[in-house]
């Protein structure tokens, strides 16, 4: 099942399976800062106001994203990948 990165809970890992292509410029920017299909991503912290920004770990790097940008990242959770 496909989820958005914003659907994951704190410390729940997922594998990036793609990007929401409604904004091609956003998917290009996300790739430029280090997000790619097949990478493992884990939300580590959500901001206090509207859960914005979101701090995630991807490829050993810590990256902060706006919630709207993070919602464009499509993931599959680790438990679903094993089924």
N, C-alpha and C positions, 0 to 999 in steps of 0.2 A: 504494500500500500504506500502511496506517495504522500509525504507530509511536507510541510514548509518548515524551515529552520525555526520559525517562531512557535511552532507547535510542540517542539521538544521541551522537556522540563530541564531544570538545572542538573548538570552532570549526566544527562542522557545522551549517549553517542549516536551518531547517524553517519551514513555514507552519502556524500553528494551524488545525486544521479542526474542532475541537470539544473536549468535555470528557467524561470518564467520568462518567456520570450516576448511579452507584451512591450517591454522597454529594452530594445536591443542595446542601447547605450549603457544601461545599468548592468546587463550581463557582461559586457566587455570590461567595465570598470571592476566588477567583482573578480573576473579572471585576472586582471592586472594586479590586484592586491593579494592574490594567492589562492583563490578558490577555484577548484577544478573537479570535474567528474572523477569519482573514485576516491577522493580524499575523505578522511575521517574528520568529522567536525563535532565539537562538544560545547554547548552553551555553559558558561561558567558563572555569569552574573547578569542579572537584569536590573536596570536602573529603577529608582524609587518611583518616579512619576511616569505612569503609563508603560512601565517596563521598557523604558527607552533611556539610553542605548542598551544594546546587548553586547556583552563581552564573550567572545568565543575563542576556542583553541582549534587551529587548523594547521596541520603539518608542523606542529611544535611551536607555532607562532601565536601570540595573543593579539586578537584584532577586535576593535570595537566598531559596531555597525549601528546605524539607525534601524529601528524596528521595521520601517517600510522597506529598506534595502534587504534586510535579512529575510523578509517574507518572500523574496524572489528566488531564494535558494531552495531547491527541491531536494529532499533527503529521504532515505529509507533507513529505518531504525535497525540496530544490530540484531535484535531478536527476530525481526521479519526477514532479514537477509539469510538466516540459518534455516528457515522453513523451506 
